[in-house]
Amino acid sequence: MVRAPLSRDALSMTATAQTNDPTTTDNTLGGARAWFAEHGLSRSRDDRVIAGVSGAFARRFGVNPFLARVITVAAAIAFTPLAYVALWVLMPSEG
């Protein structure tokens, strides 16, 4: 079986797909993680309650981790009903 040579575009797509060094402009999970790391947001292995997200924001912005966790819980409690009401208004009913 004889294969046709790859076009220039196919070669560049193959080269980019095999790159293991994500950049902050890369639209992949690795690129997103590189962006967060570049901005000083990384989850600690030691200082975490559930997943370490609130602790990462607290460390990045110099806030008490307990205060960041309280604000996260308060925001979740406050915005969940607002999101539900917004979806209730925006979502059409059947029929």
C-alpha positions as CSV (number, residue, x, y, z in Angstrom):
1,M,0.0,0.0,0.0
2,V,1.4,3.4,-1.0
3,R,0.6,6.4,1.1
4,A,0.3,9.9,-0.3
5,P,2.7,12.4,1.2
6,L,1.3,14.6,3.9
7,S,0.4,18.1,3.1
8,R,2.0,21.0,4.8
9,D,-1.1,21.6,7.0
10,A,-1.3,17.9,8.0
11,L,2.4,18.0,9.0
12,S,1.9,21.0,11.2
13,M,-1.1,19.5,12.9
14,T,0.8,16.3,13.5
15,A,3.7,18.3,15.0
16,T,1.4,20.3,17.3
17,A,-0.6,17.3,18.4
18,Q,2.6,15.6,19.6
19,T,4.0,18.5,21.6
20,N,4.2,17.7,25.3
21,D,5.0,21.2,26.4
22,P,1.8,23.1,26.8
23,T,1.8,26.9,26.6
24,T,-0.7,29.4,28.0
25,T,-2.2,29.9,24.5
26,D,-2.8,26.2,24.1
27,N,-6.6,25.3,24.1
28,T,-6.1,22.1,26.0
29,L,-6.2,21.0,29.7
30,G,-2.5,21.3,29.8
31,G,-2.6,24.8,28.4
32,A,-5.2,25.8,31.0
33,R,-3.0,24.3,33.8
34,A,0.0,26.2,32.4
35,W,-2.0,29.5,32.5
36,F,-3.1,28.9,36.2
37,A,0.5,28.0,37.1
38,E,1.8,31.2,35.4
39,H,-0.6,33.3,37.4
40,G,0.5,31.6,40.7
41,L,-2.6,29.5,41.2
42,S,-1.7,25.9,42.1
43,R,-3.4,23.6,44.6
44,S,-1.2,22.7,47.6
45,R,-0.7,19.1,48.4
46,D,-0.7,19.8,52.2
47,D,-3.0,22.8,52.8
48,R,-6.3,21.5,51.4
49,V,-9.7,20.7,52.8
50,I,-11.5,19.2,49.8
51,A,-9.5,19.9,46.7
52,G,-7.4,22.9,47.6
53,V,-9.0,25.4,45.3
54,S,-9.9,27.9,48.0
55,G,-6.5,27.5,49.6
56,A,-4.8,28.2,46.2
57,F,-6.8,31.5,45.8
58,A,-6.0,32.4,49.5
59,R,-2.3,31.8,49.0
60,R,-2.2,33.7,45.6
61,F,-4.0,36.8,47.0
62,G,-2.6,36.7,50.5
63,V,-5.8,36.0,52.3
64,N,-6.4,33.8,55.3
65,P,-7.4,30.3,54.0
66,F,-10.2,30.0,56.4
67,L,-11.7,33.3,55.2
68,A,-11.3,32.1,51.6
69,R,-13.2,28.9,52.4
70,V,-16.0,30.8,54.2
71,I,-16.4,33.1,51.2
72,T,-16.5,30.2,48.8
73,V,-19.2,28.4,50.8
74,A,-21.2,31.7,51.2
75,A,-20.9,32.3,47.4
76,A,-22.1,28.8,46.6
77,I,-25.1,29.2,48.9
78,A,-25.9,32.7,47.6
79,F,-25.4,32.1,43.9
80,T,-26.9,28.6,43.5
81,P,-30.5,29.9,44.0
82,L,-29.8,32.8,41.7
83,A,-28.6,30.5,38.9
84,Y,-31.7,28.3,39.4
85,V,-34.0,31.4,39.1
86,A,-32.1,32.6,36.0
87,L,-32.5,29.2,34.4
88,W,-36.2,29.1,35.4
89,V,-36.8,32.4,33.7
90,L,-34.7,31.7,30.6
91,M,-35.7,28.0,30.0
92,P,-38.8,27.6,27.9
93,S,-41.5,25.3,29.2
94,E,-42.8,22.4,27.2
95,G,-45.7,22.8,24.9
